[in-house]
Amino acid sequence: MTFKGTIKIEQEEDWFVATCLENNIASQGKTVNDAFTNLKEAIALYYEDEEKRKELRSIPNEQVYITRLEMVV
């Protein structure tokens, strides 16, 4: 099975938190790489169960950019 998703990684104090936006699975690590690796493991465990695999929806192959915006209005 191939999973494609959108991952958001944010720093929260001394930790980096990685969240998959399609299924709201999250994990953390001391580095961006650790958070990403831990999230991949969490996603694999989530879809390990056959019934949960059936819930996986098809995601179009497109690029998504996430950024922050702060402005005075």
N, CA, C and O atoms as a MOPAC input file, in Angstrom:
PM7 MOZYME 1SCF
protein

 N      0.83500 1    -1.17000 1     0.00000 1
 C      0.00000 1     0.00000 1     0.00000 1
 C      0.88600 1     1.24200 1     0.00000 1
 O      1.90600 1     1.28700 1     0.68800 1
 N      0.49700 1     2.22400 1    -0.75900 1
 C      1.20800 1     3.49500 1    -0.79000 1
 C      0.31600 1     4.55800 1    -0.16600 1
 O     -0.86000 1     4.67400 1    -0.51200 1
 N      0.87100 1     5.31900 1     0.73800 1
 C      0.13700 1     6.40800 1     1.37400 1
 C      0.79800 1     7.72300 1     0.99300 1
 O      2.01400 1     7.87800 1     1.10500 1
 N     -0.01800 1     8.66600 1     0.54200 1
 C      0.46800 1    10.01600 1     0.26500 1
 C     -0.33100 1    10.96500 1     1.13100 1
 O     -1.56100 1    10.91200 1     1.15600 1
 N      0.36700 1    11.83100 1     1.84100 1
 C     -0.33300 1    12.74000 1     2.72300 1
 C      0.40200 1    14.06000 1     2.86300 1
 O      1.52300 1    14.22600 1     2.38200 1
 N     -0.24900 1    14.98300 1     3.52400 1
 C      0.30900 1    16.30000 1     3.78800 1
 C      0.74900 1    16.34400 1     5.24000 1
 O     -0.04400 1    16.08400 1     6.14500 1
 N      2.02000 1    16.67300 1     5.46200 1
 C      2.58500 1    16.65900 1     6.79900 1
 C      2.93000 1    18.07800 1     7.22600 1
 O      3.56700 1    18.82700 1     6.48600 1
 N      2.50300 1    18.43200 1     8.41900 1
 C      2.82900 1    19.73200 1     9.01100 1
 C      3.75800 1    19.46900 1    10.19100 1
 O      3.45700 1    18.63700 1    11.04600 1
 N      4.88200 1    20.17200 1    10.24000 1
 C      5.81900 1    20.02500 1    11.35300 1
 C      5.99900 1    21.39100 1    12.00100 1
 O      6.37200 1    22.36200 1    11.34200 1
 N      5.73100 1    21.45100 1    13.29000 1
 C      5.85000 1    22.68700 1    14.05200 1
 C      6.72800 1    22.45800 1    15.27100 1
 O      6.73600 1    21.36900 1    15.84400 1
 N      7.46600 1    23.48500 1    15.66600 1
 C      8.26600 1    23.38700 1    16.87500 1
 C      7.43500 1    23.86400 1    18.05400 1
 O      6.83300 1    24.93800 1    18.01300 1
 N      7.41000 1    23.05400 1    19.10300 1
 C      6.73000 1    23.40100 1    20.34300 1
 C      7.73200 1    23.24500 1    21.47200 1
 O      7.99900 1    22.13600 1    21.93300 1
 N      8.27500 1    24.35400 1    21.90700 1
 C      9.33000 1    24.40500 1    22.90700 1
 C     10.52500 1    23.58600 1    22.41500 1
 O     11.10600 1    23.92000 1    21.38300 1
 N     10.90300 1    22.52800 1    23.12500 1
 C     12.09000 1    21.75200 1    22.75400 1
 C     11.78000 1    20.59300 1    21.80400 1
 O     12.68200 1    19.83200 1    21.45500 1
 N     10.53300 1    20.44600 1    21.38400 1
 C     10.11100 1    19.31700 1    20.56200 1
 C      9.58300 1    19.79600 1    19.21600 1
 O      9.10600 1    20.92300 1    19.07900 1
 N      9.67900 1    18.91200 1    18.22700 1
 C      9.03700 1    19.13400 1    16.93400 1
 C      7.85200 1    18.17900 1    16.85000 1
 O      7.98800 1    16.99000 1    17.13500 1
 N      6.69200 1    18.69900 1    16.45800 1
 C      5.47600 1    17.89500 1    16.36100 1
 C      5.09700 1    17.78200 1    14.89200 1
 O      4.90300 1    18.79100 1    14.21300 1
 N      4.99300 1    16.55300 1    14.40700 1
 C      4.62000 1    16.27600 1    13.02200 1
 C      3.19200 1    15.74300 1    13.01700 1
 O      2.86000 1    14.82100 1    13.76300 1
 N      2.35300 1    16.33100 1    12.16900 1
 C      0.94800 1    15.93800 1    12.08300 1
 C      0.58200 1    15.67400 1    10.63000 1
 O      0.91000 1    16.46700 1     9.74700 1
 N     -0.09500 1    14.56200 1    10.38500 1
 C     -0.62300 1    14.25600 1     9.06200 1
 C     -2.01400 1    14.88100 1     8.97700 1
 O     -2.89300 1    14.55100 1     9.77300 1
 N     -2.21200 1    15.77500 1     8.02300 1
 C     -3.46600 1    16.52200 1     7.93800 1
 C     -4.63000 1    15.67000 1     7.43900 1
 O     -5.78000 1    15.98600 1     7.74300 1
 N     -4.37600 1    14.61500 1     6.69400 1
 C     -5.46200 1    13.79200 1     6.15500 1
 C     -6.12200 1    12.91700 1     7.21800 1
 O     -7.32100 1    12.65200 1     7.13100 1
 N     -5.37300 1    12.46600 1     8.21100 1
 C     -5.94800 1    11.55200 1     9.19500 1
 C     -5.71300 1    11.98900 1    10.64300 1
 O     -6.07700 1    11.26900 1    11.57300 1
 N     -5.11400 1    13.14900 1    10.83600 1
 C     -4.89000 1    13.75100 1    12.15500 1
 C     -4.00300 1    12.88800 1    13.05800 1
 O     -4.12600 1    12.95600 1    14.28100 1
 N     -3.13000 1    12.09600 1    12.48600 1
 C     -2.15800 1    11.33200 1    13.27000 1
 C     -0.97900 1    12.25400 1    13.54600 1
 O     -0.53700 1    12.98700 1    12.66100 1
 N     -0.46600 1    12.21700 1    14.78000 1
 C      0.63900 1    13.09100 1    15.14900 1
 C      1.69400 1    12.31300 1    15.91700 1
 O      1.40900 1    11.28900 1    16.53800 1
 N      2.92100 1    12.82300 1    15.86100 1
 C      4.02700 1    12.26800 1    16.62400 1
 C      5.01100 1    13.40000 1    16.87600 1
 O      4.84400 1    14.50200 1    16.35400 1
 N      6.02800 1    13.13200 1    17.67000 1
 C      6.98400 1    14.17900 1    17.99300 1
 C      8.39400 1    13.62800 1    18.05000 1
 O      8.59900 1    12.41400 1    18.06900 1
 N      9.36100 1    14.52800 1    18.07700 1
 C     10.76500 1    14.14800 1    18.18400 1
 C     11.59100 1    15.35900 1    18.55400 1
 O     11.12400 1    16.49500 1    18.46600 1
 N     12.82100 1    15.11200 1    18.96900 1
 C     13.72400 1    16.19900 1    19.35100 1
 C     14.23800 1    16.96600 1    18.14100 1
 O     14.67300 1    18.11000 1    18.27500 1
 N     14.19400 1    16.34500 1    16.94600 1
 C     14.60700 1    17.00200 1    15.70700 1
 C     13.47800 1    16.85200 1    14.69100 1
 O     12.56900 1    16.04200 1    14.87800 1
 N     13.53900 1    17.63500 1    13.61900 1
 C     12.54800 1    17.51100 1    12.55000 1
 C     12.57500 1    16.10000 1    11.98200 1
 O     11.52600 1    15.50100 1    11.74700 1
 N     13.76900 1    15.57200 1    11.76100 1
 C     13.91000 1    14.23100 1    11.19900 1
 C     13.31600 1    13.17200 1    12.13400 1
 O     12.64100 1    12.24900 1    11.67700 1
 N     13.56700 1    13.30300 1    13.42900 1
 C     13.00400 1    12.34700 1    14.39100 1
 C     11.47500 1    12.40600 1    14.39100 1
 O     10.80900 1    11.37100 1    14.41700 1
 N     10.92700 1    13.61400 1    14.36100 1
 C      9.47100 1    13.76500 1    14.35000 1
 C      8.88000 1    13.13900 1    13.09400 1
 O      7.85500 1    12.46200 1    13.16200 1
 N      9.51900 1    13.36000 1    11.94700 1
 C      9.04900 1    12.80700 1    10.68200 1
 C      9.12000 1    11.28000 1    10.69700 1
 O      8.17200 1    10.60800 1    10.29000 1
 N     10.24200 1    10.73400 1    11.16400 1
 C     10.40700 1     9.28400 1    11.24300 1
 C      9.37500 1     8.66300 1    12.18100 1
 O      8.78200 1     7.63300 1    11.85900 1
 N      9.16000 1     9.28100 1    13.33100 1
 C      8.17500 1     8.76500 1    14.28800 1
 C      6.76000 1     8.84100 1    13.72000 1
 O      5.93900 1     7.96200 1    13.98100 1
 N      6.47300 1     9.88100 1    12.95200 1
 C      5.15300 1     9.99500 1    12.33500 1
 C      4.94400 1     8.90200 1    11.29300 1
 O      3.85900 1     8.32600 1    11.21200 1
 N      5.96800 1     8.61200 1    10.49500 1
 C      5.83900 1     7.53600 1     9.50200 1
 C      5.53100 1     6.21100 1    10.18600 1
 O      4.72000 1     5.43200 1     9.68500 1
 N      6.16300 1     5.94800 1    11.31600 1
 C      5.89900 1     4.71200 1    12.06000 1
 C      4.46300 1     4.70300 1    12.58900 1
 O      3.78600 1     3.67600 1    12.53300 1
 N      4.00400 1     5.83400 1    13.09800 1
 C      2.63500 1     5.91500 1    13.62200 1
 C      1.60500 1     5.70600 1    12.51900 1
 O      0.58900 1     5.04600 1    12.73600 1
 N      1.86000 1     6.26400 1    11.33800 1
 C      0.93600 1     6.08300 1    10.21100 1
 C      0.91000 1     4.61800 1     9.78200 1
 O     -0.15700 1     4.07100 1     9.50500 1
 N      2.07500 1     3.98300 1     9.72500 1
 C      2.13600 1     2.56300 1     9.35100 1
 C      1.35100 1     1.71100 1    10.33600 1
 O      0.63300 1     0.79700 1     9.92900 1
 N      1.47800 1     1.99600 1    11.61800 1
 C      0.73100 1     1.24500 1    12.62800 1
 C     -0.77000 1     1.49300 1    12.50900 1
 O     -1.57000 1     0.57700 1    12.69900 1
 N     -1.14300 1     2.70700 1    12.20000 1
 C     -2.55900 1     3.04800 1    12.05000 1
 C     -3.20400 1     2.24500 1    10.92800 1
 O     -4.31400 1     1.73700 1    11.08200 1
 N     -2.50600 1     2.13000 1     9.79300 1
 C     -3.07000 1     1.43500 1     8.64100 1
 C     -2.72200 1    -0.04900 1     8.60600 1
 O     -3.02600 1    -0.73300 1     7.62800 1
 N     -2.09300 1    -0.54700 1     9.65500 1
 C     -1.74300 1    -1.96600 1     9.71600 1
 C     -2.99700 1    -2.83900 1     9.77200 1
 O     -3.02800 1    -3.92000 1     9.18500 1
 N     -4.00200 1    -2.38400 1    10.45800 1
 C     -5.26000 1    -3.11100 1    10.58300 1
 C     -6.01500 1    -3.06900 1     9.24900 1
 O     -6.18400 1    -1.99600 1     8.67000 1
 N     -6.45500 1    -4.19500 1     8.77200 1
 C     -7.10100 1    -4.29400 1     7.45400 1
 C     -8.33700 1    -3.40000 1     7.34000 1
 O     -8.55200 1    -2.80200 1     6.28500 1
 N     -9.15100 1    -3.28900 1     8.38300 1
 C    -10.34200 1    -2.44500 1     8.30700 1
 C     -9.97500 1    -0.97900 1     8.14000 1
 O    -10.65400 1    -0.24600 1     7.42200 1
 N     -8.92400 1    -0.55600 1     8.78800 1
 C     -8.50500 1     0.83900 1     8.66100 1
 C     -7.97700 1     1.10600 1     7.25700 1
 O     -8.09800 1     2.22600 1     6.76100 1
 N     -7.40000 1     0.11000 1     6.61100 1
 C     -6.93500 1     0.28100 1     5.23900 1
 C     -8.09400 1     0.61500 1     4.30300 1
 O     -7.93600 1     1.38100 1     3.35200 1
 N     -9.25700 1     0.03300 1     4.58100 1
 C    -10.43000 1     0.29700 1     3.75500 1
 C    -10.87600 1     1.75400 1     3.87700 1
 O    -11.49600 1     2.29600 1     2.96200 1
 N    -10.55700 1     2.38900 1     5.01500 1
 C    -10.94400 1     3.77700 1     5.22800 1
 C    -10.05200 1     4.75000 1     4.45400 1
 O    -10.42600 1     5.90600 1     4.25500 1
 N     -8.89200 1     4.29700 1     4.02300 1
 C     -7.95400 1     5.17300 1     3.33000 1
 C     -8.56100 1     5.63300 1     2.01300 1
 O     -8.94700 1     4.81600 1     1.17600 1
 N     -8.64000 1     6.92000 1     1.84100 1
 C     -9.20300 1     7.45500 1     0.61200 1
 C     -8.09700 1     7.81200 1    -0.35700 1
 O     -6.95200 1     8.03100 1     0.04000 1
 N     -8.43700 1     7.86700 1    -1.59300 1
 C     -7.47600 1     8.21600 1    -2.62300 1
 C     -7.18000 1     9.70900 1    -2.54700 1
 O     -8.09100 1    10.53400 1    -2.47000 1
 N     -5.90000 1    10.03700 1    -2.57000 1
 C     -5.48000 1    11.42800 1    -2.49900 1
 C     -4.80900 1    11.77200 1    -3.81900 1
 O     -3.87500 1    11.08200 1    -4.22800 1
 N     -5.26200 1    12.82300 1    -4.49600 1
 C     -4.64100 1    13.18000 1    -5.76600 1
 C     -3.16500 1    13.53400 1    -5.59300 1
 O     -2.75300 1    14.03000 1    -4.54500 1
 N     -2.39100 1    13.27500 1    -6.61600 1
 C     -0.96300 1    13.56400 1    -6.57500 1
 C     -0.75100 1    15.02900 1    -6.94100 1
 O     -0.61900 1    15.37900 1    -8.11400 1
 N     -0.72200 1    15.86600 1    -5.92900 1
 C     -0.51500 1    17.28800 1    -6.14800 1
 C      0.35500 1    17.83300 1    -5.02000 1
 O      0.39400 1    17.27000 1    -3.92600 1
 N      1.03500 1    18.90700 1    -5.28900 1
 C      1.87800 1    19.51700 1    -4.27800 1
 C      1.05700 1    20.49700 1    -3.46000 1
 O      0.21800 1    21.22500 1    -3.99100 1
 N      1.31100 1    20.50500 1    -2.16700 1
 C      0.64000 1    21.41200 1    -1.25500 1
 C      1.71500 1    22.14200 1    -0.47000 1
 O      2.66000 1    21.52700 1     0.02400 1
 N      1.56700 1    23.45100 1    -0.35800 1
 C      2.51300 1    24.25700 1     0.39300 1
 C      1.80300 1    24.83800 1     1.60600 1
 O      0.70200 1    25.37900 1     1.49900 1
 N      2.43300 1    24.72000 1     2.73700 1
 C      1.88000 1    25.27100 1     3.96500 1
 C      2.88700 1    26.27000 1     4.50900 1
 O      4.07700 1    25.97600 1     4.61500 1
 N      2.39800 1    27.44600 1     4.85000 1
 C      3.27200 1    28.47900 1     5.39000 1
 C      2.50300 1    29.27200 1     6.43300 1
 O      1.29800 1    29.07800 1     6.59300 1
 N      3.16900 1    30.14500 1     7.13200 1
 C      2.54300 1    31.00300 1     8.11800 1
 C      2.40700 1    32.40100 1     7.56200 1
 O      3.20600 1    32.83400 1     6.73300 1
 N      1.39900 1    33.09600 1     8.02000 1
 C      1.17600 1    34.48500 1     7.62500 1
 C      0.86300 1    35.27500 1     8.87800 1
 O     -0.01500 1    34.90300 1     9.65600 1
 N      1.58100 1    36.35900 1     9.06900 1
 C      1.27200 1    37.28100 1    10.16200 1
 C      1.23800 1    38.66500 1     9.55600 1
 O      2.19600 1    39.09600 1     8.91400 1
 N      0.11500 1    39.37200 1     9.76500 1
 C     -0.00600 1    40.69800 1     9.19000 1
 C     -0.90500 1    41.57100 1    10.04500 1
 O     -1.75100 1    41.07900 1    10.79200 1
 N     -0.71300 1    42.84300 1     9.92500 1
 C     -1.54000 1    43.79800 1    10.62600 1
 C     -2.61400 1    44.27800 1     9.65900 1
 O     -2.31000 1    44.69000 1     8.54000 1
 N     -3.87300 1    44.22300 1    10.09500 1
 C     -4.96200 1    44.68200 1     9.24100 1
 C     -5.69400 1    45.83600 1     9.89900 1
 O     -6.65000 1    46.36500 1     9.33100 1

